[in-house]
Amino acid sequence: MDSTSPVPQRLSGKRAVVIGGSMTGLVTARVLSDHFEEVTLIERDVLGDELTTARKGVPQGRHLHILLARGEQILSQLFPGFVPGLVQEGAELLDFGRDLAWFFYGSWLVRTDDSLPMICVSRPLLEAHVRRRVFATRGVRKLDGHEVSGLRTTPDRQRVTGVTVQRPGDPSSAEALEADLVVEASGRGSRLPTWLEGLGYPRPEETSIEIDLGYATRLYRQPSPSPYPWKALYVQDATPSRRQGVITPVEGGRWIVTLAGILGEHPPRDPQGFLDFAKSLQHDELYRAVSSAEPLSDIEVYRFPAHLRRHYERLPRFPEGLVVAGDASTSFSPTFGQGMSAACLTAMALDQALVAQRQRRGPGNLTGLPRHYHSAAAKATLQPWLLASGEDFRFPEVKGQRPLSFTMMRWFVKHLLRAARTDAVVYKRFMRITHLLSPVEELLDPRVLVRVMRAPDVSSTGEPFASTLKKTG
Ligand SMILES: Cc1cc2nc3c(=O)[nH]c(=O)nc-3n(C[C@H](O)[C@H](O)[C@H](O)COP(=O)(O)OP(=O)(O)OC[C@H]3O[C@@H](n4cnc5c(N)ncnc54)[C@H](O)[C@@H]3O)c2cc1C
């Protein structure tokens, strides 16, 4: 909906407030604009119109961000012309199967045509683009340079009625902002568990899977013309190595190069250490590319301690008028590129929950919404959670409750990846699942199982894209 669209007739309430103006807050605000007359998005950072560099509240913005195909689909649905608009601003549109050379656990995966769109853009530019679209939406208002310092409730504390906002660190500027619905989207550092406790509610149970992941990222000038057959490169070591590295293009004719290692095996910040880490990967393609490219930035590092899931869906008591979205609820290891797409999935879950709520209770009555929404959001983020944590569980040092079928799953994944080295159909199915377009169960399709089981045990370790491009049909 843009500023010329009519005001929606079927409303859930007068005003919604969103805490946090990063990807979750933005996408959620856009969705809420279909259900509320007014949506106020409160962000601690100042969000200038021209802001296209990483900001304090989103330090991960300096690192490579992959947008999965499901996230792209939802963003294109919410913001028509999303992909062409980004390309106009400098993003490069690649194809995951055709343009990404992927060295996965000891072999290149097959190269396919017509796979899934891969939008290569820096995180700050992506966020800036979405932000412009959201604030051009009728009814959405920004309150930046302000932070939420607490929740306001009815005297019996059964219902949240708004928030207290202030300028950062200045309690004397505090004022009340009333709302029919408050969405907590302030990220992994969310203070909601503490706020709930202060109101006499239990804190949510947490599942934390410690992985001690380290990232190091540097920008380079893209060589032109490129001497490489690929446009993006991903080298993901097989165990026992804990390392990986990725190159993708971003706007401005640059490469963003991110190296990562889990269980304390962190890539260093100094230039020689960065190159040495790249050289240690199980294929030397990434090192060769990076060592001959011109660096354009310092090396930025980031530490990510653990996958974290706060189980709001399990709470026996929770106030009305309040819901939680995005990293504030589930924060995945970034190496799986799922966070922004999961934020899109929970925004769509909220959209559907609001529609169902009106059908159940009529317009303007939000009683019971948190329970229905939190249950739907937990379901929507279960697949990405299981995919990411399941993959990290391959390291015995990663502690946590493995699913009962874990050994069988690992055996299957090993065979699946072996087939994806040569079979474009299997590769594409695998991609659709990791990109959250299809449920994992689709791999149990007998036609896929037969291909997986019959795949030859071969690996390709030479030059990337040495084999011919395969059609997926
Ligand atoms: C190193 C790294 C790499 C990543 N790579 C990828 C990737 O490749 N693909 C992908 O999809 N995801 C990736 N992610 C995850 C992705 O960045 C997040 O999932 C995404 O930003 C959505 O998070 P969010 O909006 O819920 O929270 P955040 O991005 O953490 O934003 C929270 C916002 O709330 C604001 N805020 C906080 N407290 C308050 C308050 N009290 N009042 C007002 N405002 C407040 C902050 O300033 C911030 O703007 C990566 C994450 C990391 C750490």
The ligand as a Tripos MOL2 file, in Angstrom:
@<TRIPOS>MOLECULE
LIG
   53    58     1     0     0
SMALL
NO_CHARGES

@<TRIPOS>ATOM
      1 C1         26.9020  -11.0500   12.1310 C.3       1 LIG1
      2 C2         25.4760  -11.2550   11.6750 C.ar      1 LIG1
      3 C3         25.2160  -11.5910   10.3590 C.ar      1 LIG1
      4 C4         23.9050  -11.8210    9.9490 C.ar      1 LIG1
      5 N1         23.6690  -12.2410    8.6720 N.ar      1 LIG1
      6 C5         22.4040  -12.4450    8.2680 C.ar      1 LIG1
      7 C6         22.1240  -12.8690    6.9420 C.ar      1 LIG1
      8 O1         23.0190  -13.1580    6.1400 O.2       1 LIG1
      9 N2         20.8190  -12.9890    6.5710 N.ar      1 LIG1
     10 C7         19.7880  -12.7400    7.4400 C.ar      1 LIG1
     11 O2         18.6280  -12.8550    7.0510 O.2       1 LIG1
     12 N3         20.0290  -12.3690    8.7120 N.ar      1 LIG1
     13 C8         21.2910  -12.2150    9.1470 C.ar      1 LIG1
     14 N4         21.5230  -11.8280   10.4320 N.ar      1 LIG1
     15 C9         20.3750  -11.6120   11.3330 C.3       1 LIG1
     16 C10        19.7300  -10.2500   11.0670 C.3       1 LIG1
     17 O3         20.6760   -9.2180   11.1880 O.3       1 LIG1
     18 C11        18.5450  -10.0290   12.0240 C.3       1 LIG1
     19 O4         17.8010  -11.2000   12.1230 O.3       1 LIG1
     20 C12        17.6610   -8.9070   11.5080 C.3       1 LIG1
     21 O5         18.2980   -7.6700   11.6530 O.3       1 LIG1
     22 C13        16.3230   -8.8130   12.2400 C.3       1 LIG1
     23 O6         16.5780   -8.4870   13.5550 O.3       1 LIG1
     24 P1         15.6010   -7.5750   14.4180 P.3       1 LIG1
     25 O7         15.0370   -6.4750   13.6010 O.co2     1 LIG1
     26 O8         14.6570   -8.4620   15.1150 O.co2     1 LIG1
     27 O9         16.6040   -6.9800   15.5120 O.3       1 LIG1
     28 P2         17.8660   -6.0340   15.3110 P.3       1 LIG1
     29 O10        18.3430   -6.0700   13.9250 O.co2     1 LIG1
     30 O11        18.8140   -6.3730   16.3990 O.co2     1 LIG1
     31 O12        17.2970   -4.5770   15.5660 O.3       1 LIG1
     32 C14        16.7750   -4.1390   16.7880 C.3       1 LIG1
     33 C15        16.4610   -2.6460   16.6450 C.3       1 LIG1
     34 O13        15.8070   -2.1940   17.8260 O.3       1 LIG1
     35 C16        16.3980   -0.9640   18.2580 C.3       1 LIG1
     36 N5         16.1700   -0.8960   19.7070 N.ar      1 LIG1
     37 C17        16.6940   -1.7090   20.6540 C.ar      1 LIG1
     38 N6         16.1810   -1.4050   21.8640 N.ar      1 LIG1
     39 C18        15.3090   -0.3800   21.6680 C.ar      1 LIG1
     40 C19        14.4550    0.3740   22.5420 C.ar      1 LIG1
     41 N7         14.3850    0.1110   23.8530 N.pl3     1 LIG1
     42 N8         13.6970    1.3580   22.0060 N.ar      1 LIG1
     43 C20        13.7500    1.6280   20.6620 C.ar      1 LIG1
     44 N9         14.5490    0.9530   19.7970 N.ar      1 LIG1
     45 C21        15.3030   -0.0450   20.3000 C.ar      1 LIG1
     46 C22        17.8560   -1.0840   17.8370 C.3       1 LIG1
     47 O14        18.4760    0.1730   17.7300 O.3       1 LIG1
     48 C23        17.7100   -1.7850   16.4770 C.3       1 LIG1
     49 O15        17.4850   -0.8690   15.4370 O.3       1 LIG1
     50 C24        22.8280  -11.6480   10.8710 C.ar      1 LIG1
     51 C25        23.0970  -11.3100   12.1990 C.ar      1 LIG1
     52 C26        24.4050  -11.1480   12.6060 C.ar      1 LIG1
     53 C27        24.6640  -10.8560   14.0630 C.3       1 LIG1
@<TRIPOS>BOND
     1     1     2 1
     2     2     3 ar
     3     2    52 ar
     4     3     4 ar
     5     4     5 ar
     6     4    50 ar
     7     5     6 ar
     8     6     7 ar
     9     6    13 1
    10     7     8 2
    11     7     9 ar
    12     9    10 ar
    13    10    11 2
    14    10    12 ar
    15    12    13 ar
    16    13    14 ar
    17    14    15 1
    18    14    50 ar
    19    15    16 1
    20    16    17 1
    21    16    18 1
    22    18    19 1
    23    18    20 1
    24    20    21 1
    25    20    22 1
    26    22    23 1
    27    23    24 1
    28    24    25 2
    29    24    26 1
    30    24    27 1
    31    27    28 1
    32    28    29 2
    33    28    30 1
    34    28    31 1
    35    31    32 1
    36    32    33 1
    37    33    34 1
    38    33    48 1
    39    34    35 1
    40    35    36 1
    41    35    46 1
    42    36    37 ar
    43    36    45 ar
    44    37    38 ar
    45    38    39 ar
    46    39    40 ar
    47    39    45 ar
    48    40    41 1
    49    40    42 ar
    50    42    43 ar
    51    43    44 ar
    52    44    45 ar
    53    46    47 1
    54    46    48 1
    55    48    49 1
    56    50    51 ar
    57    51    52 ar
    58    52    53 1
@<TRIPOS>SUBSTRUCTURE
     1 LIG1         1 GROUP 0 **** ****
